Amino acid sequence: MTTGKAAIFVEPYRFEMAELPVVPIEPGGIRVKITTGGICGSDLHFWRGEIEPFVSGAPGPVILGHEMAGFVDQMASDVASDSIGQPLKEGDRVVFPYFFPCHRCYNCLRGEFNHCPVRFRFRASINEFPYCNGGFSEYYYLFPGHFVFKVPAELSDSAVAGVNCAVAQVIYGWREGGLQMGDDVVIQGAGGLGINAAAAARHMGAGKVIVIDGQPGRLELASQSGADHTIDLNEYDTPDARIERVKELTNGRGGDLVMEVVGYPQVVSEGIDMVRRGGTYIEVGNIWPNSNVTLDVSKILWGQVKIVPVTHYDPYILPVAMEFLSRTKDTFPLTNVMSHSFPLEEIGKAFEQSEWLGKEEGSTITRAFVTP
């Protein structure tokens, strides 16, 4: 085996299939055979042309996809365990952070791996080593020293497809925001991150969990995944109406924590107005440049609202996320976030399906995934 297939993102709405060189294993390295590659909301932004893919190094065509899991295809002889000491061998299923901290910059030396300025090394041109550097490919290479964790036997491939993005991201977000038992939380958006955020908040001891979205099917899935109350954009069709509804549900205060996972800047000002005095606004979704927001800073000042930006996560969150999924697999229908599966060669259809799922009234599923 000298090549592996990959779906190359050429331009908005278009992929091309290619065979790319399979990376030889360095000391400390691991080559993963990808079994599931989820389509994240950020991938849809790239696909539509709303954002250009972030590329490290020289420009060129890239492989999208970062929600991925697979099994160890080959690993160096000096690798014997995963990052928490569990024995690791070829054939074991694994998950891993989709970003690569360098381990030797100012931030990494302070243990802030998700703040590493070169953490985007996972996405580079297909002309640069390791060539297959995105989730929509047959193989993925873990550089020496990268974090990797075995998948518990009770979790299916579809269950762990979003662990290294959606699940880990929202658990880390709640932790960074300081979620405490009994806190009332509000979640703007019931896509993949929002559904997982509702379940995680409930599991972490939140008081009331309130979810806002415009798709009845998604809101139903949110209710099944831990939400006590849902707010339908079609019923509460103005920001003032939604803000007032949040305050009604929280005894006039507003949420202790409000998390934004919509990914559009126009919801930010509204979300901040949903935060109680002294509460916290957790910003996750607005990843693109020029996500400009006009804010009345006096409201933040006099309301003592803390704004916590959350990008990526500490690697230790991955085993935490898998334990959460294991504990709640019979409680929350989180595997329903991914229900449509496509072969890699039909990645265009997979993206079209995910786009439709995001718009179709009554849809309960938020995204599709591909299987190389």
Secondary structure, DSSP 8 states (H G I E B T S, - for coil): --EEEEEEEEETTEEEEEEEE-----TT-EEEEEEEEE--HHHHHHHHTSS----BSS---B----EEEEEEEEE-TT--B-TTS-B--TT-EEE--SS---SSSHHHHTT-GGG-TTGGGGSB-TTSTTS--SSSBSEEEE-TT---EE--TTS-HHHHTTIIIIIHHHHHHHHHHT--TT--EEEE--SHHHHHHHHHHHHTT-S-EEEEES-HHHHHHHHHTT-SEEEETTTS-SHHHHHHHHHHHTTTS-EEEEEE-S--GGGHHHHHTTEEEEEEEEE-S--STT------HHHHHHHT-EEEE--S--TTHHHHHHHHHHHHTTTS-GGGGEEEEEEGGGHHHHHHHHHHHHHSTT----EEEEE-
